């Protein structure tokens, strides 16, 4: 898993699958309990960024589907 100290900026380069898989790891680690509050907060922040990245991918995929449907209906 990525260390929570890494910048959130790198999340923007992840594919949907990479972000989803890392998010699953973050959630699992949070469920196990972290040794410190600071580590837990860093994990939480990373998880939020990963969830936002997944949402971005899903919104983009929905838009592509909507565009394709509109094109089919226009033909």
N, CA, C and O atoms as a Maestro MAE file, in Angstrom:
{
 s_m_m2io_version
 :::
 2.0.0
}

f_m_ct {
 s_m_title
 :::
 protein
 m_atom[300] {
  # First column is atom index #
  i_m_mmod_type
  r_m_x_coord
  r_m_y_coord
  r_m_z_coord
  i_m_residue_number
  s_m_chain_name
  s_m_pdb_residue_name
  s_m_pdb_atom_name
  i_m_atomic_number
  :::
  1 25 0.831 -1.178 0.000 1 A "UNK " " N  " 7
  2 3 0.000 0.000 0.000 1 A "UNK " " CA " 6
  3 2 0.874 1.239 0.000 1 A "UNK " " C  " 6
  4 15 1.996 1.217 0.506 1 A "UNK " " O  " 8
  5 25 0.359 2.317 -0.566 2 A "UNK " " N  " 7
  6 3 1.079 3.579 -0.587 2 A "UNK " " CA " 6
  7 2 1.133 4.154 0.815 2 A "UNK " " C  " 6
  8 15 0.153 4.089 1.557 2 A "UNK " " O  " 8
  9 25 2.266 4.712 1.177 3 A "UNK " " N  " 7
  10 3 2.397 5.340 2.483 3 A "UNK " " CA " 6
  11 2 1.520 6.577 2.541 3 A "UNK " " C  " 6
  12 15 1.474 7.344 1.579 3 A "UNK " " O  " 8
  13 25 0.816 6.787 3.659 4 A "UNK " " N  " 7
  14 3 -0.058 7.945 3.769 4 A "UNK " " CA " 6
  15 2 0.664 9.274 3.657 4 A "UNK " " C  " 6
  16 15 0.038 10.286 3.343 4 A "UNK " " O  " 8
  17 25 1.962 9.296 3.906 5 A "UNK " " N  " 7
  18 3 2.709 10.546 3.840 5 A "UNK " " CA " 6
  19 2 2.914 11.036 2.416 5 A "UNK " " C  " 6
  20 15 3.305 12.186 2.212 5 A "UNK " " O  " 8
  21 25 2.658 10.189 1.429 6 A "UNK " " N  " 7
  22 3 2.803 10.616 0.047 6 A "UNK " " CA " 6
  23 2 1.757 11.674 -0.271 6 A "UNK " " C  " 6
  24 15 0.681 11.700 0.327 6 A "UNK " " O  " 8
  25 25 2.081 12.537 -1.208 7 A "UNK " " N  " 7
  26 3 1.144 13.590 -1.551 7 A "UNK " " CA " 6
  27 2 -0.080 13.011 -2.232 7 A "UNK " " C  " 6
  28 15 -0.016 11.977 -2.897 7 A "UNK " " O  " 8
  29 25 -1.178 13.688 -2.055 8 A "UNK " " N  " 7
  30 3 -2.430 13.267 -2.665 8 A "UNK " " CA " 6
  31 2 -2.416 13.544 -4.166 8 A "UNK " " C  " 6
  32 15 -3.214 12.970 -4.907 8 A "UNK " " O  " 8
  33 25 -1.526 14.409 -4.617 9 A "UNK " " N  " 7
  34 3 -1.464 14.768 -6.029 9 A "UNK " " CA " 6
  35 2 -1.274 13.548 -6.928 9 A "UNK " " C  " 6
  36 15 -1.790 13.519 -8.045 9 A "UNK " " O  " 8
  37 25 -0.542 12.544 -6.454 10 A "UNK " " N  " 7
  38 3 -0.307 11.372 -7.296 10 A "UNK " " CA " 6
  39 2 -1.584 10.574 -7.549 10 A "UNK " " C  " 6
  40 15 -1.624 9.752 -8.464 10 A "UNK " " O  " 8
  41 25 -2.615 10.802 -6.762 11 A "UNK " " N  " 7
  42 3 -3.887 10.107 -6.960 11 A "UNK " " CA " 6
  43 2 -4.458 10.443 -8.335 11 A "UNK " " C  " 6
  44 15 -5.108 9.604 -8.959 11 A "UNK " " O  " 8
  45 25 -4.224 11.646 -8.802 12 A "UNK " " N  " 7
  46 3 -4.767 12.084 -10.080 12 A "UNK " " CA " 6
  47 2 -4.241 11.280 -11.255 12 A "UNK " " C  " 6
  48 15 -4.833 11.314 -12.333 12 A "UNK " " O  " 8
  49 25 -3.152 10.562 -11.075 13 A "UNK " " N  " 7
  50 3 -2.574 9.781 -12.169 13 A "UNK " " CA " 6
  51 2 -3.032 8.324 -12.155 13 A "UNK " " C  " 6
  52 15 -2.689 7.561 -13.059 13 A "UNK " " O  " 8
  53 25 -3.802 7.929 -11.143 14 A "UNK " " N  " 7
  54 3 -4.192 6.532 -11.001 14 A "UNK " " CA " 6
  55 2 -5.358 6.172 -11.911 14 A "UNK " " C  " 6
  56 15 -6.255 6.980 -12.150 14 A "UNK " " O  " 8
  57 25 -5.326 4.948 -12.410 15 A "UNK " " N  " 7
  58 3 -6.479 4.426 -13.141 15 A "UNK " " CA " 6
  59 2 -7.578 4.126 -12.129 15 A "UNK " " C  " 6
  60 15 -7.340 4.133 -10.921 15 A "UNK " " O  " 8
  61 25 -8.773 3.863 -12.625 16 A "UNK " " N  " 7
  62 3 -9.874 3.514 -11.731 16 A "UNK " " CA " 6
  63 2 -9.517 2.291 -10.904 16 A "UNK " " C  " 6
  64 15 -9.723 2.270 -9.691 16 A "UNK " " O  " 8
  65 25 -8.983 1.275 -11.565 17 A "UNK " " N  " 7
  66 3 -8.666 0.026 -10.877 17 A "UNK " " CA " 6
  67 2 -7.589 0.216 -9.813 17 A "UNK " " C  " 6
  68 15 -7.678 -0.359 -8.728 17 A "UNK " " O  " 8
  69 25 -6.576 1.017 -10.120 18 A "UNK " " N  " 7
  70 3 -5.520 1.284 -9.138 18 A "UNK " " CA " 6
  71 2 -6.085 2.023 -7.921 18 A "UNK " " C  " 6
  72 15 -5.791 1.669 -6.780 18 A "UNK " " O  " 8
  73 25 -6.892 3.045 -8.175 19 A "UNK " " N  " 7
  74 3 -7.479 3.824 -7.081 19 A "UNK " " CA " 6
  75 2 -8.407 2.955 -6.245 19 A "UNK " " C  " 6
  76 15 -8.385 3.028 -5.016 19 A "UNK " " O  " 8
  77 25 -9.217 2.138 -6.896 20 A "UNK " " N  " 7
  78 3 -10.146 1.254 -6.184 20 A "UNK " " CA " 6
  79 2 -9.400 0.258 -5.316 20 A "UNK " " C  " 6
  80 15 -9.752 0.057 -4.154 20 A "UNK " " O  " 8
  81 25 -8.373 -0.365 -5.871 21 A "UNK " " N  " 7
  82 3 -7.619 -1.361 -5.120 21 A "UNK " " CA " 6
  83 2 -6.913 -0.745 -3.921 21 A "UNK " " C  " 6
  84 15 -6.896 -1.325 -2.835 21 A "UNK " " O  " 8
  85 25 -6.329 0.437 -4.121 22 A "UNK " " N  " 7
  86 3 -5.669 1.091 -2.996 22 A "UNK " " CA " 6
  87 2 -6.686 1.526 -1.945 22 A "UNK " " C  " 6
  88 15 -6.408 1.458 -0.747 22 A "UNK " " O  " 8
  89 25 -7.855 1.968 -2.384 23 A "UNK " " N  " 7
  90 3 -8.909 2.352 -1.446 23 A "UNK " " CA " 6
  91 2 -9.333 1.172 -0.590 23 A "UNK " " C  " 6
  92 15 -9.553 1.322 0.612 23 A "UNK " " O  " 8
  93 25 -9.449 0.008 -1.196 24 A "UNK " " N  " 7
  94 3 -9.778 -1.206 -0.442 24 A "UNK " " CA " 6
  95 2 -8.713 -1.465 0.623 24 A "UNK " " C  " 6
  96 15 -9.041 -1.827 1.753 24 A "UNK " " O  " 8
  97 25 -7.450 -1.281 0.268 25 A "UNK " " N  " 7
  98 3 -6.362 -1.480 1.231 25 A "UNK " " CA " 6
  99 2 -6.417 -0.463 2.364 25 A "UNK " " C  " 6
  100 15 -6.202 -0.808 3.526 25 A "UNK " " O  " 8
  101 25 -6.703 0.784 2.025 26 A "UNK " " N  " 7
  102 3 -6.800 1.826 3.043 26 A "UNK " " CA " 6
  103 2 -7.931 1.514 4.021 26 A "UNK " " C  " 6
  104 15 -7.759 1.626 5.235 26 A "UNK " " O  " 8
  105 25 -9.074 1.126 3.490 27 A "UNK " " N  " 7
  106 3 -10.220 0.799 4.352 27 A "UNK " " CA " 6
  107 2 -9.879 -0.374 5.266 27 A "UNK " " C  " 6
  108 15 -10.197 -0.349 6.455 27 A "UNK " " O  " 8
  109 25 -9.237 -1.394 4.719 28 A "UNK " " N  " 7
  110 3 -8.863 -2.554 5.528 28 A "UNK " " CA " 6
  111 2 -7.913 -2.145 6.652 28 A "UNK " " C  " 6
  112 15 -8.056 -2.598 7.788 28 A "UNK " " O  " 8
  113 25 -6.951 -1.293 6.334 29 A "UNK " " N  " 7
  114 3 -6.003 -0.845 7.354 29 A "UNK " " CA " 6
  115 2 -6.698 -0.002 8.425 29 A "UNK " " C  " 6
  116 15 -6.393 -0.123 9.611 29 A "UNK " " O  " 8
  117 25 -7.625 0.845 8.005 30 A "UNK " " N  " 7
  118 3 -8.369 1.648 8.981 30 A "UNK " " CA " 6
  119 2 -9.226 0.758 9.881 30 A "UNK " " C  " 6
  120 15 -9.350 1.013 11.079 30 A "UNK " " O  " 8
  121 25 -9.811 -0.277 9.303 31 A "UNK " " N  " 7
  122 3 -10.634 -1.191 10.093 31 A "UNK " " CA " 6
  123 2 -9.808 -1.949 11.129 31 A "UNK " " C  " 6
  124 15 -10.318 -2.282 12.198 31 A "UNK " " O  " 8
  125 25 -8.552 -2.224 10.830 32 A "UNK " " N  " 7
  126 3 -7.677 -2.931 11.760 32 A "UNK " " CA " 6
  127 2 -7.213 -2.024 12.890 32 A "UNK " " C  " 6
  128 15 -6.810 -2.498 13.953 32 A "UNK " " O  " 8
  129 25 -7.270 -0.737 12.657 33 A "UNK " " N  " 7
  130 3 -6.813 0.206 13.664 33 A "UNK " " CA " 6
  131 2 -5.353 0.558 13.444 33 A "UNK " " C  " 6
  132 15 -4.501 -0.319 13.296 33 A "UNK " " O  " 8
  133 25 -5.083 1.832 13.424 34 A "UNK " " N  " 7
  134 3 -3.722 2.315 13.213 34 A "UNK " " CA " 6
  135 2 -3.050 2.571 14.549 34 A "UNK " " C  " 6
  136 15 -3.717 2.802 15.557 34 A "UNK " " O  " 8
  137 25 -1.730 2.527 14.551 35 A "UNK " " N  " 7
  138 3 -1.008 2.719 15.810 35 A "UNK " " CA " 6
  139 2 -1.132 4.136 16.375 35 A "UNK " " C  " 6
  140 15 -1.027 4.330 17.586 35 A "UNK " " O  " 8
  141 25 -1.354 5.125 15.505 36 A "UNK " " N  " 7
  142 3 -1.451 6.493 15.988 36 A "UNK " " CA " 6
  143 2 -2.623 7.209 15.328 36 A "UNK " " C  " 6
  144 15 -3.087 6.822 14.256 36 A "UNK " " O  " 8
  145 25 -3.082 8.247 15.985 37 A "UNK " " N  " 7
  146 3 -4.141 9.076 15.421 37 A "UNK " " CA " 6
  147 2 -3.662 9.743 14.143 37 A "UNK " " C  " 6
  148 15 -4.407 9.828 13.166 37 A "UNK " " O  " 8
  149 25 -2.433 10.213 14.144 38 A "UNK " " N  " 7
  150 3 -1.887 10.883 12.956 38 A "UNK " " CA " 6
  151 2 -1.897 9.953 11.747 38 A "UNK " " C  " 6
  152 15 -2.254 10.368 10.644 38 A "UNK " " O  " 8
  153 25 -1.512 8.715 11.950 39 A "UNK " " N  " 7
  154 3 -1.520 7.731 10.858 39 A "UNK " " CA " 6
  155 2 -2.950 7.481 10.384 39 A "UNK " " C  " 6
  156 15 -3.200 7.394 9.182 39 A "UNK " " O  " 8
  157 25 -3.870 7.368 11.308 40 A "UNK " " N  " 7
  158 3 -5.272 7.175 10.940 40 A "UNK " " CA " 6
  159 2 -5.793 8.344 10.117 40 A "UNK " " C  " 6
  160 15 -6.489 8.144 9.122 40 A "UNK " " O  " 8
  161 25 -5.462 9.555 10.525 41 A "UNK " " N  " 7
  162 3 -5.901 10.734 9.780 41 A "UNK " " CA " 6
  163 2 -5.293 10.769 8.383 41 A "UNK " " C  " 6
  164 15 -5.968 11.116 7.414 41 A "UNK " " O  " 8
  165 25 -4.026 10.413 8.284 42 A "UNK " " N  " 7
  166 3 -3.378 10.376 6.971 42 A "UNK " " CA " 6
  167 2 -4.034 9.334 6.069 42 A "UNK " " C  " 6
  168 15 -4.244 9.575 4.880 42 A "UNK " " O  " 8
  169 25 -4.350 8.189 6.636 43 A "UNK " " N  " 7
  170 3 -5.041 7.154 5.864 43 A "UNK " " CA " 6
  171 2 -6.414 7.645 5.421 43 A "UNK " " C  " 6
  172 15 -6.815 7.442 4.275 43 A "UNK " " O  " 8
  173 25 -7.127 8.289 6.331 44 A "UNK " " N  " 7
  174 3 -8.460 8.807 6.011 44 A "UNK " " CA " 6
  175 2 -8.375 9.803 4.850 44 A "UNK " " C  " 6
  176 15 -9.163 9.736 3.907 44 A "UNK " " O  " 8
  177 25 -7.417 10.720 4.930 45 A "UNK " " N  " 7
  178 3 -7.255 11.707 3.860 45 A "UNK " " CA " 6
  179 2 -6.930 11.035 2.532 45 A "UNK " " C  " 6
  180 15 -7.459 11.417 1.488 45 A "UNK " " O  " 8
  181 25 -6.070 10.046 2.577 46 A "UNK " " N  " 7
  182 3 -5.722 9.310 1.356 46 A "UNK " " CA " 6
  183 2 -6.965 8.593 0.813 46 A "UNK " " C  " 6
  184 15 -7.219 8.598 -0.391 46 A "UNK " " O  " 8
  185 25 -7.721 7.989 1.703 47 A "UNK " " N  " 7
  186 3 -8.945 7.307 1.286 47 A "UNK " " CA " 6
  187 2 -9.942 8.254 0.643 47 A "UNK " " C  " 6
  188 15 -10.579 7.908 -0.352 47 A "UNK " " O  " 8
  189 25 -10.079 9.445 1.205 48 A "UNK " " N  " 7
  190 3 -10.979 10.443 0.622 48 A "UNK " " CA " 6
  191 2 -10.531 10.819 -0.786 48 A "UNK " " C  " 6
  192 15 -11.351 10.932 -1.696 48 A "UNK " " O  " 8
  193 25 -9.236 11.010 -0.958 49 A "UNK " " N  " 7
  194 3 -8.705 11.361 -2.279 49 A "UNK " " CA " 6
  195 2 -8.913 10.219 -3.267 49 A "UNK " " C  " 6
  196 15 -9.253 10.452 -4.427 49 A "UNK " " O  " 8
  197 25 -8.714 9.008 -2.816 50 A "UNK " " N  " 7
  198 3 -8.907 7.839 -3.689 50 A "UNK " " CA " 6
  199 2 -10.379 7.681 -4.066 50 A "UNK " " C  " 6
  200 15 -10.697 7.383 -5.217 50 A "UNK " " O  " 8
  201 25 -11.268 7.878 -3.109 51 A "UNK " " N  " 7
  202 3 -12.701 7.781 -3.394 51 A "UNK " " CA " 6
  203 2 -13.114 8.853 -4.398 51 A "UNK " " C  " 6
  204 15 -13.919 8.591 -5.291 51 A "UNK " " O  " 8
  205 25 -12.568 10.053 -4.256 52 A "UNK " " N  " 7
  206 3 -12.877 11.129 -5.200 52 A "UNK " " CA " 6
  207 2 -12.377 10.774 -6.597 52 A "UNK " " C  " 6
  208 15 -13.046 11.069 -7.588 52 A "UNK " " O  " 8
  209 25 -11.216 10.146 -6.683 53 A "UNK " " N  " 7
  210 3 -10.667 9.736 -7.987 53 A "UNK " " CA " 6
  211 2 -11.566 8.679 -8.628 53 A "UNK " " C  " 6
  212 15 -11.840 8.740 -9.827 53 A "UNK " " O  " 8
  213 25 -12.017 7.722 -7.841 54 A "UNK " " N  " 7
  214 3 -12.938 6.709 -8.369 54 A "UNK " " CA " 6
  215 2 -14.219 7.361 -8.872 54 A "UNK " " C  " 6
  216 15 -14.719 7.017 -9.942 54 A "UNK " " O  " 8
  217 25 -14.741 8.291 -8.104 55 A "UNK " " N  " 7
  218 3 -15.959 9.011 -8.502 55 A "UNK " " CA " 6
  219 2 -15.739 9.772 -9.801 55 A "UNK " " C  " 6
  220 15 -16.617 9.809 -10.662 55 A "UNK " " O  " 8
  221 25 -14.572 10.376 -9.940 56 A "UNK " " N  " 7
  222 3 -14.240 11.100 -11.170 56 A "UNK " " CA " 6
  223 2 -14.255 10.152 -12.372 56 A "UNK " " C  " 6
  224 15 -14.814 10.478 -13.420 56 A "UNK " " O  " 8
  225 25 -13.647 8.991 -12.217 57 A "UNK " " N  " 7
  226 3 -13.649 7.999 -13.299 57 A "UNK " " CA " 6
  227 2 -15.075 7.561 -13.634 57 A "UNK " " C  " 6
  228 15 -15.437 7.453 -14.806 57 A "UNK " " O  " 8
  229 25 -15.877 7.312 -12.608 58 A "UNK " " N  " 7
  230 3 -17.243 6.844 -12.845 58 A "UNK " " CA " 6
  231 2 -18.101 7.913 -13.514 58 A "UNK " " C  " 6
  232 15 -18.902 7.603 -14.396 58 A "UNK " " O  " 8
  233 25 -17.939 9.170 -13.101 59 A "UNK " " N  " 7
  234 3 -18.670 10.260 -13.765 59 A "UNK " " CA " 6
  235 2 -18.262 10.364 -15.232 59 A "UNK " " C  " 6
  236 15 -19.106 10.585 -16.100 59 A "UNK " " O  " 8
  237 25 -16.977 10.206 -15.504 60 A "UNK " " N  " 7
  238 3 -16.497 10.247 -16.879 60 A "UNK " " CA " 6
  239 2 -17.056 9.106 -17.710 60 A "UNK " " C  " 6
  240 15 -17.442 9.298 -18.864 60 A "UNK " " O  " 8
  241 25 -17.097 7.929 -17.126 61 A "UNK " " N  " 7
  242 3 -17.651 6.772 -17.840 61 A "UNK " " CA " 6
  243 2 -19.139 6.975 -18.118 61 A "UNK " " C  " 6
  244 15 -19.616 6.652 -19.206 61 A "UNK " " O  " 8
  245 25 -19.867 7.504 -17.149 62 A "UNK " " N  " 7
  246 3 -21.297 7.767 -17.343 62 A "UNK " " CA " 6
  247 2 -21.502 8.789 -18.458 62 A "UNK " " C  " 6
  248 15 -22.398 8.640 -19.288 62 A "UNK " " O  " 8
  249 25 -20.670 9.820 -18.469 63 A "UNK " " N  " 7
  250 3 -20.788 10.829 -19.515 63 A "UNK " " CA " 6
  251 2 -20.542 10.229 -20.895 63 A "UNK " " C  " 6
  252 15 -21.243 10.553 -21.853 63 A "UNK " " O  " 8
  253 25 -19.552 9.363 -20.990 64 A "UNK " " N  " 7
  254 3 -19.274 8.709 -22.273 64 A "UNK " " CA " 6
  255 2 -20.452 7.857 -22.724 64 A "UNK " " C  " 6
  256 15 -20.805 7.856 -23.903 64 A "UNK " " O  " 8
  257 25 -21.066 7.128 -21.786 65 A "UNK " " N  " 7
  258 3 -22.240 6.323 -22.126 65 A "UNK " " CA " 6
  259 2 -23.407 7.204 -22.555 65 A "UNK " " C  " 6
  260 15 -24.092 6.907 -23.534 65 A "UNK " " O  " 8
  261 25 -23.628 8.287 -21.817 66 A "UNK " " N  " 7
  262 3 -24.706 9.213 -22.176 66 A "UNK " " CA " 6
  263 2 -24.480 9.799 -23.564 66 A "UNK " " C  " 6
  264 15 -25.417 9.922 -24.353 66 A "UNK " " O  " 8
  265 25 -23.226 10.162 -23.861 67 A "UNK " " N  " 7
  266 3 -22.898 10.700 -25.182 67 A "UNK " " CA " 6
  267 2 -23.131 9.659 -26.270 67 A "UNK " " C  " 6
  268 15 -23.654 9.985 -27.336 67 A "UNK " " O  " 8
  269 25 -22.749 8.416 -26.015 68 A "UNK " " N  " 7
  270 3 -22.951 7.355 -27.006 68 A "UNK " " CA " 6
  271 2 -24.438 7.102 -27.246 68 A "UNK " " C  " 6
  272 15 -24.869 6.915 -28.383 68 A "UNK " " O  " 8
  273 25 -25.213 7.097 -26.166 69 A "UNK " " N  " 7
  274 3 -26.668 6.914 -26.321 69 A "UNK " " CA " 6
  275 2 -27.290 8.048 -27.116 69 A "UNK " " C  " 6
  276 15 -28.141 7.822 -27.977 69 A "UNK " " O  " 8
  277 25 -26.863 9.265 -26.824 70 A "UNK " " N  " 7
  278 3 -27.392 10.416 -27.543 70 A "UNK " " CA " 6
  279 2 -27.045 10.322 -29.024 70 A "UNK " " C  " 6
  280 15 -27.869 10.667 -29.871 70 A "UNK " " O  " 8
  281 25 -25.855 9.868 -29.345 71 A "UNK " " N  " 7
  282 3 -25.433 9.718 -30.724 71 A "UNK " " CA " 6
  283 2 -26.283 8.665 -31.431 71 A "UNK " " C  " 6
  284 15 -26.698 8.862 -32.573 71 A "UNK " " O  " 8
  285 25 -26.541 7.549 -30.754 72 A "UNK " " N  " 7
  286 3 -27.363 6.484 -31.349 72 A "UNK " " CA " 6
  287 2 -28.780 7.005 -31.608 72 A "UNK " " C  " 6
  288 15 -29.369 6.737 -32.655 72 A "UNK " " O  " 8
  289 25 -29.310 7.741 -30.652 73 A "UNK " " N  " 7
  290 3 -30.670 8.271 -30.810 73 A "UNK " " CA " 6
  291 2 -30.737 9.300 -31.914 73 A "UNK " " C  " 6
  292 15 -31.769 9.439 -32.571 73 A "UNK " " O  " 8
  293 25 -29.641 10.031 -32.131 74 A "UNK " " N  " 7
  294 3 -29.618 11.058 -33.172 74 A "UNK " " CA " 6
  295 2 -29.510 10.452 -34.573 74 A "UNK " " C  " 6
  296 15 -29.908 11.074 -35.557 74 A "UNK " " O  " 8
  297 25 -28.968 9.233 -34.655 75 A "UNK " " N  " 7
  298 3 -28.787 8.596 -35.969 75 A "UNK " " CA " 6
  299 2 -30.050 8.039 -36.525 75 A "UNK " " C  " 6
  300 15 -30.047 7.477 -37.620 75 A "UNK " " O  " 8
  :::
 }
 m_bond[299] {
  # First column is bond index #
  i_m_from
  i_m_to
  i_m_order
  :::
  1 1 2 1
  2 2 3 1
  3 3 4 2
  4 3 5 1
  5 5 6 1
  6 6 7 1
  7 7 8 2
  8 7 9 1
  9 9 10 1
  10 10 11 1
  11 11 12 2
  12 11 13 1
  13 13 14 1
  14 14 15 1
  15 15 16 2
  16 15 17 1
  17 17 18 1
  18 18 19 1
  19 19 20 2
  20 19 21 1
  21 21 22 1
  22 22 23 1
  23 23 24 2
  24 23 25 1
  25 25 26 1
  26 26 27 1
  27 27 28 2
  28 27 29 1
  29 29 30 1
  30 30 31 1
  31 31 32 2
  32 31 33 1
  33 33 34 1
  34 34 35 1
  35 35 36 2
  36 35 37 1
  37 37 38 1
  38 38 39 1
  39 39 40 2
  40 39 41 1
  41 41 42 1
  42 42 43 1
  43 43 44 2
  44 43 45 1
  45 45 46 1
  46 46 47 1
  47 47 48 2
  48 47 49 1
  49 49 50 1
  50 50 51 1
  51 51 52 2
  52 51 53 1
  53 53 54 1
  54 54 55 1
  55 55 56 2
  56 55 57 1
  57 57 58 1
  58 58 59 1
  59 59 60 2
  60 59 61 1
  61 61 62 1
  62 62 63 1
  63 63 64 2
  64 63 65 1
  65 65 66 1
  66 66 67 1
  67 67 68 2
  68 67 69 1
  69 69 70 1
  70 70 71 1
  71 71 72 2
  72 71 73 1
  73 73 74 1
  74 74 75 1
  75 75 76 2
  76 75 77 1
  77 77 78 1
  78 78 79 1
  79 79 80 2
  80 79 81 1
  81 81 82 1
  82 82 83 1
  83 83 84 2
  84 83 85 1
  85 85 86 1
  86 86 87 1
  87 87 88 2
  88 87 89 1
  89 89 90 1
  90 90 91 1
  91 91 92 2
  92 91 93 1
  93 93 94 1
  94 94 95 1
  95 95 96 2
  96 95 97 1
  97 97 98 1
  98 98 99 1
  99 99 100 2
  100 99 101 1
  101 101 102 1
  102 102 103 1
  103 103 104 2
  104 103 105 1
  105 105 106 1
  106 106 107 1
  107 107 108 2
  108 107 109 1
  109 109 110 1
  110 110 111 1
  111 111 112 2
  112 111 113 1
  113 113 114 1
  114 114 115 1
  115 115 116 2
  116 115 117 1
  117 117 118 1
  118 118 119 1
  119 119 120 2
  120 119 121 1
  121 121 122 1
  122 122 123 1
  123 123 124 2
  124 123 125 1
  125 125 126 1
  126 126 127 1
  127 127 128 2
  128 127 129 1
  129 129 130 1
  130 130 131 1
  131 131 132 2
  132 131 133 1
  133 133 134 1
  134 134 135 1
  135 135 136 2
  136 135 137 1
  137 137 138 1
  138 138 139 1
  139 139 140 2
  140 139 141 1
  141 141 142 1
  142 142 143 1
  143 143 144 2
  144 143 145 1
  145 145 146 1
  146 146 147 1
  147 147 148 2
  148 147 149 1
  149 149 150 1
  150 150 151 1
  151 151 152 2
  152 151 153 1
  153 153 154 1
  154 154 155 1
  155 155 156 2
  156 155 157 1
  157 157 158 1
  158 158 159 1
  159 159 160 2
  160 159 161 1
  161 161 162 1
  162 162 163 1
  163 163 164 2
  164 163 165 1
  165 165 166 1
  166 166 167 1
  167 167 168 2
  168 167 169 1
  169 169 170 1
  170 170 171 1
  171 171 172 2
  172 171 173 1
  173 173 174 1
  174 174 175 1
  175 175 176 2
  176 175 177 1
  177 177 178 1
  178 178 179 1
  179 179 180 2
  180 179 181 1
  181 181 182 1
  182 182 183 1
  183 183 184 2
  184 183 185 1
  185 185 186 1
  186 186 187 1
  187 187 188 2
  188 187 189 1
  189 189 190 1
  190 190 191 1
  191 191 192 2
  192 191 193 1
  193 193 194 1
  194 194 195 1
  195 195 196 2
  196 195 197 1
  197 197 198 1
  198 198 199 1
  199 199 200 2
  200 199 201 1
  201 201 202 1
  202 202 203 1
  203 203 204 2
  204 203 205 1
  205 205 206 1
  206 206 207 1
  207 207 208 2
  208 207 209 1
  209 209 210 1
  210 210 211 1
  211 211 212 2
  212 211 213 1
  213 213 214 1
  214 214 215 1
  215 215 216 2
  216 215 217 1
  217 217 218 1
  218 218 219 1
  219 219 220 2
  220 219 221 1
  221 221 222 1
  222 222 223 1
  223 223 224 2
  224 223 225 1
  225 225 226 1
  226 226 227 1
  227 227 228 2
  228 227 229 1
  229 229 230 1
  230 230 231 1
  231 231 232 2
  232 231 233 1
  233 233 234 1
  234 234 235 1
  235 235 236 2
  236 235 237 1
  237 237 238 1
  238 238 239 1
  239 239 240 2
  240 239 241 1
  241 241 242 1
  242 242 243 1
  243 243 244 2
  244 243 245 1
  245 245 246 1
  246 246 247 1
  247 247 248 2
  248 247 249 1
  249 249 250 1
  250 250 251 1
  251 251 252 2
  252 251 253 1
  253 253 254 1
  254 254 255 1
  255 255 256 2
  256 255 257 1
  257 257 258 1
  258 258 259 1
  259 259 260 2
  260 259 261 1
  261 261 262 1
  262 262 263 1
  263 263 264 2
  264 263 265 1
  265 265 266 1
  266 266 267 1
  267 267 268 2
  268 267 269 1
  269 269 270 1
  270 270 271 1
  271 271 272 2
  272 271 273 1
  273 273 274 1
  274 274 275 1
  275 275 276 2
  276 275 277 1
  277 277 278 1
  278 278 279 1
  279 279 280 2
  280 279 281 1
  281 281 282 1
  282 282 283 1
  283 283 284 2
  284 283 285 1
  285 285 286 1
  286 286 287 1
  287 287 288 2
  288 287 289 1
  289 289 290 1
  290 290 291 1
  291 291 292 2
  292 291 293 1
  293 293 294 1
  294 294 295 1
  295 295 296 2
  296 295 297 1
  297 297 298 1
  298 298 299 1
  299 299 300 2
  :::
 }
}
